[in-house]
Amino acid sequence: MKSAPAKYAILFFACVLFHILGTWSLPLIDRDEPRFAEASREMIERGNYIVPYFNNQLRLDKPPLTYWAQVASYHIFGENDFAARLPSAIAAALTALLIFVWGRRVGGERLGWWAAIIFTLSLQTFVHAKAAVADMWLVLFMTTAHWAGYELLIDPNRTAARPAVASYPQPRWWLTFYLALALGFLAKGPIAWTPLLTVAVVIIYCRDWQMLRRFKFAIGVALMLVVVALWGIPALIQTHGEFFRVGIGRHVVGRSLMTLEGHGASSLGMYALLLPFYFVTVFISFFPWSIKLPWLVGKLWRNREAGVGALAYNRTRVDTYLLSGIAVVFVIFTLVSTKLPHYTLPAFPLLALLLARHWHQTAADGSRRSQFASIAIAIACVWISVALVVPPMLARFFPAHQLFQVSRESLQPNMQFAAVEFQEPSLVWYFRSRVQGFLTPLNKHRAAEF
């Protein structure tokens, strides 16, 4: 039998290895990846780790935690695509580790393994664990907060006949809860505070007001705000308040009320039409495990009145907590105007735990358990093949990277470079690896002057 630390190490390093496969052969894609990667490089150049810049312009979209992680990776592995993406792989592996330990506390070690595997092998995790963006760090800290909230709310000694608080929780759980909320904010902003709503929903649903005592809200919220303020106040001072106006005003409030960058509804009718967006895209995002979601919904519906006896009481409370967390995430992003399929990714650890819990219960015999292992191995092999084969095939379709490959031998540090009506952020990331200056965007009339 392996010791617990050995199992943790195996799971963590196996997940990191799984997620980094292929990250070195696919150029940075979309707009966000090169923006994050380049902003982290400019942090090092400026020696300013408070306020990020992209192409010598303030980048106020996101807080700094992802940049800090990428800076650390650059110092070890150099400034390259692999190093920019590695932090997301580490965050995804840490999330899987948390799910494993949480699942083991919920229903035993096998359940923990199943939940961690389900999360790791879902499509959105596979994609975003390989991307140089902030999402996996948000998922990590929201999962940490949700787990801490679970430990504070769900007393394993509680029964229907004895619902009172048995003992005051150890300080580590409420401290973990608020520190995770603070770090989640530093990863991607106020959306990281969603677990507070999960806790509120569960307390209201259970009508157990004694639960409130366990959270020390006044002290906890103060601690959370202090941690955020350690970065936030210097950032506001350096930007004269612009970080709040742009980061919160435009990218939180604005994203909620209107469509940003063409992602979502442009009219009230389109907004109404897109309300079920995430309840449809989950079947792609959570693939291949989404095939089991109709079965899971049916099983939960059949068990909805199983509230008699101590075991059933605890079982329904666990389900209530997990379902509340999933529902809160889906409802929030359903109401937000800007929509992207990966926005509901923070709910996937809870969904993985819920699916693993009920699937594990029905697979009591060894043949069904070995069937899960076979399915997981087959899915892992498919994803590994995709990661190794597809990126090299796609690399030639990214023009900025192709331009860099053609011209890299001619680039000199003291050169200036510009682009005429082509302003892909990846141009900045790739060309600035050889050129010290910044990209100058030009129109056709200014091209001759340059």
Buried (B, 14 or more C-beta within 10 A) or exposed (E): EEEEEEBBEEBBEBBBEBBBBBBEBBBBBEEBBBBBBBBBBBBBEEEEBBBBBBBEEBBBBBBBBBBBBBBBBBEEEEBBBBBBBBBBBBBBBBBBBBBBBBBBBBBEBBBBBBBBBBBBBBBBBBBBBBBBBBBBBBBBBBBBBBBBBBBBBBBEEBBBEEBEBEEEBEEEBBBBBBBBBBBBBBBBBBBBBBBBBBBEBBBEEBEBEEBEEBBBBEEBBEBBBEBBEEBBEBBBEEBEEBBEEBBBEBBBEBBBEBBBEEEBBEEEEEBEEBEEBBEEBBBEBBBBBBEBBEEBEEBBEEBEEEEEEEEBBBBBBBBBBBBBBBBBBBEBBBEBBBBBBBBBBBBBBBBBBBBBBBBBEEBEEEEEBEEBEEBBEEBBEEBBEEBEEEBEEEBEEBEBBBBBBEEEEEBEEEEEBBBBEEBBBBBBBBBBBBBEBBBEEBEEEEEEEE
